[in-house]
Amino acid sequence: MILIHGVLTPWQIWKPQIDYFKDNYHVVVPALDAHIENEKSEFVSIEKEAEMIEEYVNNNFGGRVYALCGLSMGGKIANRIFERGNIKIDNLVLDGAPLVKGFAIAKVLMTMSYKSIVHKSKQRDKKTLENFKRDFLPEKYLDSYLKFADTMSDTSIENMLISVCDITISPCSNDNGTKILFMNGTKGNEVYSVKSAKKMREIYGDSVTTKQFDGCKHCEIAIYSPNVWCDTVEKFLGGKNVR
């Protein structure tokens, strides 16, 4: 099982999921470029991240993964790995993955917002960090976030938002019969996730199961209610109804 985090979230957000699944799965959690603690790295593209994860799977697990899971941009990376078809994926779990092209103005505003958050985080701006803890990341993960935020460049942020807003679904044949679970909330910018879930159903039909968490924000369940997320994924992997 591979768990891929999203923009400005440390790999540690997956700790509850690791604890939940570790007895039955070999759980692998990569730290994406620009999100490595105390080490400067540049995020170039989702294509590069997909290539590195594929290489790891091919070198260590014979080119096969039972469950490939991703949050937000991590979901976009997971879906790109699926589309490339270089490894066999039994189950693909996408949470809030923005797989349709966003509006140009949204990309500009999001880029400005993320740059501001990172810049002010480097300055340890109290208001910014309080808002960040309330709306984006539980306090227990804040130190992990700050360790990579301190080295994150504007170029990495720009490249991440290009990946999120400009790159769309590239349909594949799904010859391997990958089963897909797409989860999303309904509040805020989840409009892109809702459209993405619909598009995936149109392309892959009955291979796709969708689960909508009404009244929840982007990736809220995975980060703030991981037990619910784990239960939903476990039912899906076990072939049970998660609707």
ZIZI-V825722 format. One record per residue. N is the residue number from 1. RES is the residue in one small letter. D_LAST is the distance of its C-alpha to the last C-alpha in Angstrom with 1 decimal. Layout:
N RES D_LAST
N RES D_LAST
This chain:
1 m 22.2
2 i 23.2
3 l 22.0
4 i 23.3
5 h 23.9
6 g 24.4
7 v 27.4
8 l 29.5
9 t 27.3
10 p 29.1
11 w 27.7
12 q 28.0
13 i 24.7
14 w 23.2
15 k 25.3
16 p 22.6
17 q 20.5
18 i 23.8
19 d 24.6
20 y 21.2
21 f 21.2
22 k 25.0
23 d 25.8
24 n 23.7
25 y 24.0
26 h 26.8
27 v 25.3
28 v 27.0
29 v 26.9
30 p 29.1
31 a 30.8
32 l 30.9
33 d 34.2
34 a 35.4
35 h 33.2
36 i 35.6
37 e 37.3
38 n 41.0
39 e 41.3
40 k 41.5
41 s 39.6
42 e 38.6
43 f 35.2
44 v 36.2
45 s 33.1
46 i 29.7
47 e 31.6
48 k 33.8
49 e 31.1
50 a 29.3
51 e 32.6
52 m 33.3
53 i 30.0
54 e 30.5
55 e 34.1
56 y 33.1
57 v 30.6
58 n 33.3
59 n 36.0
60 n 34.3
61 f 31.5
62 g 32.8
63 g 30.7
64 r 27.4
65 v 24.4
66 y 21.5
67 a 19.1
68 l 20.0
69 c 18.2
70 g 19.4
71 l 19.2
72 s 20.4
73 m 23.6
74 g 22.9
75 g 19.8
76 k 22.3
77 i 24.6
78 a 22.1
79 n 21.2
80 r 25.0
81 i 25.6
82 f 23.1
83 e 25.0
84 r 28.4
85 g 27.7
86 n 30.3
87 i 28.3
88 k 25.8
89 i 22.3
90 d 20.0
91 n 16.8
92 l 16.5
93 v 14.4
94 l 15.0
95 d 14.5
96 g 16.2
97 a 18.3
98 p 20.7
99 l 21.2
100 v 22.9
101 k 26.4
102 g 27.0
103 f 29.9
104 a 33.2
105 i 33.9
106 a 30.6
107 k 31.7
108 v 35.1
109 l 33.8
110 m 31.3
111 t 34.1
112 m 36.5
113 s 34.1
114 y 33.3
115 k 37.0
116 s 37.9
117 i 35.5
118 v 36.9
119 h 40.5
120 k 40.3
121 s 38.5
122 k 41.5
123 q 43.7
124 r 41.7
125 d 41.5
126 k 40.4
127 k 38.5
128 t 36.5
129 l 35.5
130 e 34.6
131 n 32.3
132 f 30.8
133 k 30.0
134 r 28.5
135 d 26.4
136 f 25.8
137 l 26.6
138 p 27.2
139 e 31.0
140 k 31.0
141 y 30.3
142 l 32.9
143 d 35.8
144 s 33.9
145 y 33.1
146 l 36.7
147 k 38.1
148 f 36.7
149 a 36.9
150 d 40.7
151 t 41.0
152 m 38.5
153 s 40.3
154 d 39.8
155 t 39.7
156 s 36.7
157 i 34.9
158 e 35.9
159 n 34.8
160 m 31.3
161 l 30.9
162 i 32.2
163 s 29.5
164 v 26.8
165 c 28.1
166 d 30.1
167 i 28.4
168 t 25.8
169 i 23.8
170 s 26.1
171 p 24.3
172 c 25.1
173 s 25.2
174 n 22.7
175 d 25.2
176 n 24.0
177 g 20.6
178 t 18.7
179 k 14.9
180 i 13.3
181 l 10.4
182 f 10.9
183 m 10.2
184 n 12.1
185 g 13.4
186 t 15.1
187 k 18.7
188 g 21.8
189 n 21.9
190 e 18.2
191 v 19.2
192 y 20.0
193 s 16.6
194 v 14.9
195 k 17.6
196 s 17.2
197 a 13.6
198 k 14.7
199 k 17.8
200 m 16.2
201 r 14.2
202 e 17.7
203 i 19.5
204 y 17.5
205 g 15.5
206 d 13.5
207 s 14.2
208 v 11.6
209 t 7.9
210 t 7.0
211 k 5.6
212 q 8.0
213 f 9.9
214 d 12.0
215 g 15.7
216 c 15.7
217 k 18.2
218 h 18.4
219 c 17.3
220 e 17.7
221 i 15.1
222 a 16.6
223 i 20.1
224 y 20.2
225 s 17.4
226 p 17.5
227 n 16.6
228 v 13.0
229 w 12.9
230 c 14.5
231 d 12.2
232 t 9.1
233 v 11.4
234 e 13.0
235 k 10.2
236 f 9.7
237 l 13.5
238 g 13.8
239 g 11.8
240 k 9.3
241 n 5.8
242 v 3.8
243 r 0.0
